[in-house]
């Protein structure tokens, strides 16, 4: 009955040239689809997710991301990805996403679960036995490579912030992280 009344009011307002009403169905967006965690999108402290727009997406104004049932962030309408940072290592998280049209929110998407990696040993290149200089003038390739070579699975080579490291080519290992918070400059 309410739908019929809204339809009549919409028809009358269109005849008068001033559409003032819209059916509730037109304002409720569809949920995003295919929410996934791409390969290699989880680290010991972050998880990235991606999703596809629903079939009817032209009026969508953004997407709300939920982690473990709690709202985390609202992305722009053209952003179909999100990275959750500062997570606990070796912990499982559940994500869902909703579409937004203004204040109207869709049902939640299917949920996706992902686990952060185990955090290994941190190899700070400034510390012994690596002893990189980080002055932007000394060639630190050998020190950084020694830290990489010392890594086991899930270990981290830390390039600390506030330092500039001059380096040549580096050979990275699988299953390790090169965390660059400072600056790496290539040698000439």
N, C-alpha and C positions, 0 to 999 in steps of 0.2 A: 504494500500500500504506500509506504513512504517513497519507494522507488518510483511509483506511478506519479505521486505528487511532485517529486523532483523533476521528473521528465516533463510534466505539464508546465511547471514553473520555468524550466529551461526553454521549452518551446515558446512560451509567451514572451519571455525576455528576449529571445532571438528575433521574434516578430517586431518587437519594439526597438530592436537595434542595440540593446544594451544587455548582453548576456552577463548575468550576475551570479548564476548558480552553476555548479558542476556536480555530476554524479560522484559519489564517494569512490566508486570503482576507478574513475579517472585519476584520482589523487593518490591511490595506494599503489606504490611501485611493486614490481616483482623482485624476488630475492636474486642476488647474484648467483651464478652457477660455476661449477668446476673449480671450487676453492681447492688449491693445492699448495704444497710446499715443494718447490722445485729441487732437483738434485743439487746437492752441495749448498743449500740455502740455510743450513743450520750450523752454527758455530757453538762454542762452549758458552757464549753469552748472548746470542741473538738467533732469531728465526725469522725468515722472510716468507711471506705468503703472497700468492697471486690468485686472481679470479677473473672470470669472464663476465661481461655485462649481461644482464638479462635481455631477452629478445626485444622487449619494449624499454628502451633506455633513453630516448631523446629528452624526456623531461627530468631525468635524474639529476639532482644537484650535488650528490656526494654519496659516500659509502661509510658506514660505521663499522669499525672492527671491534670484535669482542674477543677477549682472551680469558679463558676459564670462566666465561659467563659475565665478565665485567667489561663495560665499554672502555676502550683504550684510546681511540683516535677517530677522527672523521677526515677522510681524504676528499680531494676534489673529484668532480664528476669524471674527469679524464684520467684519474689515477686508479689503476686496478691492481695495486700492490701495496704492501705494508711490511715494515721491518720492526719487530719488537726487540728492543735492546735491554741491556742490563738484567738479563735473565740468569737464573741459577744454573750452574753446570749440571749435566746428567739428570735433567728434570723434564718430565713430559708436560706439554701445554696443549690446550684445546682452543681452536680458533673457529669463529663463525663471523659472517659478514652480512650486513643488511644494506639495502638501497634506500636512499632518502630522496623525497621530493618535498623540499621545504622542511616542515616539521613532521610530515607523514613518513612513516618507516615501514619497510616491508617485513615479512616474516624473515626469520634467520635462515641463512644458507645451511646446507649440510655441513656438519662440523668436520674439521680435519685436525688430526693429532700429530704432533711432532715432538721429538725429544732433543734437547740440547746435547752437545757432545761432552765427553769427559774432558775436564781441564787438566792438561799435563803440566809438566814442569815449565817454568818461565825462564828463558835464557836471555837476560838483559845484556846486550852487547857492550855496555859500558863497564860491566863488572868483570872481575877475574873469573875465568882465565882468558877472556876474550880481549878486554881492555881497549876497546875502540876509543878514539879520541873525540869524535863528534864535533870537531872545530871547523868543518867545512873546507879545510886545507889539506889535512893528512888523509892519505888514501887508506880507508878502513875496510877494503874488500876482504883481506885475509881474516880480520877479526869477525866480521859478519858471517863469512863462509864457515869459520870454525864453529860459531854458534849454531848454524844450520846443520852442519855435519854432526853435532852432538845431540841433535833431536831424536827422540823416539816418537812413536805414534802419539798424537794429540798434544805434543809439546808446542811451545810458543817461543818464537824469537822476537824479542821486544826491541824496537827502535824507539827509544824514549823521546818524549817531546822536549822542546827547547834546545835540541841539538841538531846539527846539520852534518850528515855523513856523506863523504865523497867516496864513491864505490864504482868498481867495474862490474862486469857480469857476475851474477850469482846463480848457483845451481840449487834450486829448491828441491825438497823431498816431498813425496806424497804424505798425506795425513799429518801435516804440520801446519802451523799458522805463522805467517810473517806479519806481525802487528806493527804497522808503521804509524807512530804518533808524532815523530819528529819529521825531519826532511831528509830524503835521499837524493843526492846529486850524482849524475853520471860523470865519470872521469873522462878526460879528453882523449 
